[in-house]
Amino acid sequence: MPDNPPLNVSSRRHPVYRRRTLLLLAVLLLAATAFIARPRRADPLPGFPHLMLWAWERPERLPFLDPHAAGVAFLARTIRWHDGSIESRPRLQPLSVPPETALMAVVRLESAGGPPPDARAIAREAARAAELPQVRALQIDFDTMLSEREWYRGMLQRLREDLPARVPLGITALVSWCRAGDWLGGLPVADAVPMLFRMGPGEEFDGAAFRDSLCQASAGLSTDELPREALPGRRVFLFHPRSWTPETYRGALLIARRWR
């Protein structure tokens, strides 16, 4: 019986097959290199935890919070206007957190009718929230109508100018804003948080990613109205309709884990 020939598959292949193999390997290598070299979107809120608890206008005492696991975005000021008259009210309810907690001040804007007031006056009032102790960032919450968008853009530009460069500026956003991909572009904000709860007509969330880049880093959820689908890799801003407790805080950690 003749000896078995040495196993050398490459030497027995036709030159055409060898060239195809080399070409395929080159394409795969280029794709892998492009994937590795692709720059990741920088975190718009560096130093903030993956989970942020919204603390609205109610007494909030959070001694049980782990500052390494969660931060707090608290309602710091509410600004209302009606026919040019402005009412600016600071937070009236107590808030207590561990000393190292990352704090974000939230300013709620509300219109009661009439034309929007002077944008610089609103920006000046909103900027006061960033002066509170331990505050590292500012978030604006305003359900602007279509007719108010340009005013809102101008107000945010003035607010960005009034804030220290080290203080990130963010906003909450309707789902429709994040899908449209038209007017959010160019806003002087680092982060837009799509609100995936208490959504009105046309604001349904189906689990699809958002086109606008400002809406791709965070998500706004509520403990009593969670979406069926999760978008991993997002910072979670979590609302609770009552004051936070150790039990609801532990539940918040589990919710945030699904979105990590």
N, C-alpha and C positions, 0 to 999 in steps of 0.2 A: 504494500500500500504506500503510495507516495506521501511524503511528509506534508502536513498542512502548511500552506503558505503563511507568511507573517501577516498579521492583521494591520492593514494600513489603508483605511477607507479613503482618505483624502487622495492617495496616490492613484487609486483606481477610478476616481470620478472624472467625468468629462470636464474639460476646461471651462465649458459654459456654466456647469453647475458650481464650479469653484468660484467663478466670478459673481454669480448670483448670491452665493453664501457670503462672500466678502462684502458685497454691496448691502445686503440685509444687515450684517453686523455693523457696518458703518452708519446706517440709518438709525439703528437702535442706540448706538453710542451717542450720536448727535442728539437724539430725543432725550436720553438720560441726562446728558450734559445741560441741555436747555432747561429741563425740569429742576435740576439741582441749582442752576444759576439764577432761576427765576426769583426776583426779589419778593419777599413776603410783605404784605401790607403791614406797616408799622402799627403798633398798638396806639390808638388815639388817646388812650387814658393810661399812660405808663404809671406804674406804682399802685394802681387800683386793683383790688381783688376781682376774681371772676364773677362773684355774686355781689350785687348791690341791693340792699333793702330800701325800698321807698318808705319814708316815714312822713306821713301826711299830717294834717292839722289835728292832732290828738296827742294825749300824753304818751310818750314813748320812752320807756326805761329798759335799756338793753345791756345789763351787766353780764349776761350770759353769752354775748357775741364774741367770737374769736376774730380779732382784727386781721389775722392772716388768712381767714377763710371768707370774710365778708366785710363790706363797707356799708356806709349809710348815705343815701341821697335824701336829704330832708327838706321839706317845704320851709324855706327861710323867709319868703316874702310873697305877698299877693298884691298885684297892681291892677286896679280896675279903673275904667274911664267911661264917661257918659257925656256926650256933647262937649268934649273938650275939658271937662272937669276930671281931675286925676285923684284917685285915692290909693295911697301906698301904705300897706299895713304889714308890719313885721310878724314873724311867728309869735303866737300867743300861748302855745302849749309847751310844756317842758320836754326836753330831750336830754337824755343822759346815755353816754356810751363809754366804753373803755378808752383810756388815754391815747392809745396808738391807732384808733380807728380812722380809716380813710374817709373823710367827709366831703360830700358834694352838696353845695347849696342849690336848691331848686327855686326858681322864681316863676310863679304862675301869673300869666297875663289873661285878663278877662275884659271883654268889651260888652257894654250894656247898650250900645247903640250910638249912632252918630259917627262922624268922621274920626279917624284915628288922631290922637293927640300928637304933639311935637315929639318926633322920634328921639331927639337928643334928651329930652326930659325923662322919657321912659328908660332910656339906656342908663342915664345917671342914677335913677332909682334902683334899677336892677343890679348895677355894679356894686351897690352898697352891700349886697349879700355876700360878695366875695371877700369882704373885709372881716367877716366873722372869724373867731378863733378856730384853728385847725382846718379851715376850708381849703381844699386843694383844687377844686374845679367848680364850674358854674353850669347849670343846665336850665334852659328856658322851656317852659311848657305853655304852648299857645296853639289853640285850634284855629288857625287863621283861615279866613275865607279867601276865595279867589281874588276878590277885589282888594284884599289887604296884603297880598303877597309882596308887592314892591315896597310897601311901607315897612313890612316885617324885615325884608332884606336890608333896607337902609338902617333900621333900628339895630339889627345885629352887627352891621358894619361899625356903627358908632360905639356899640357896646364893646366890640373887640378892641377898638382903639382905647377905650377907657380901662380895660383890664390889664394887669401885668402880663407880660409875655409868658410867664411860667404857669399861668392859670388857664387850663384848657376850657374852651367854651363848647357846649353841646346843646342839642335840642331834642325834644320828643317829636315824633313824626307820625302822621297817619299812614296806613298801609298804601293808600293810593299815591301819596307823594313818592314813596320809594319805588313804585312800579312805573310811574310816569317817566322818570329819568329826565325831566325837563328843567324844572325850576330850582331844584336843590343844588344843582351844579353851580359852583362859584360862591356859595354861601361861606362866610368866614367862620365856619365851625369845624371842630375836629370829629364830631360824632353825631349821628342822628339815630335815635332809638325808635324803631317801628313799634307802635302800640298794638299788640296782638290780643287785646281784650277790650270789652265794651265797644265793639266796632259797629258802626252804623251801616246803612245800605251802601254797597259798593266797596266795603272795606274788609271783605272776607279774606281769610288767610288759608291758602291751600297747600302750604308746605313748600312752595316754590321759592327759590332764591330771589332776592331783589336786585334789579339792574343797577340802581344808583349806588356808587361806591361808599357814600356816606352812611348807608343803611346796612352795611355788611359786617359790622363789628359787634353790634349789640342787639338785644331784643327786650321788649317790655312785656312782661307777663303778669298775671294775677293768680293768686293761689286758688281762687274759686272759679277760674275760667281758663284752663290750660288748653292750648291747641293740641290736636292729635299728633301732628308732626313736629319734630324738633329740628333745628338747624344747628348742628354741632359747630363748635369753635367760636361761639358768641358769648360776650359778657351778658349776664342776665340781670336786668333790673326787675325786681319783683315787688309787686304791690300786694298788700293784705288789707281787706276792708275793715279790720279792727286792729287794735294795738298788738304788736308782736309779743309772743310768749316763747318760753323755751321749746315748747312742743312745735309751734308753727315755724320757729327758726330751724329746728332739725328737719322739718319737712321741706323748708326752702333749700337746704343743702342738698337734699335728694333731687329736687327739681333741677337745680343748677347742674348737677352731675350729668343729667341727660343731655344738656346743651354744651358740655365741655368738648 
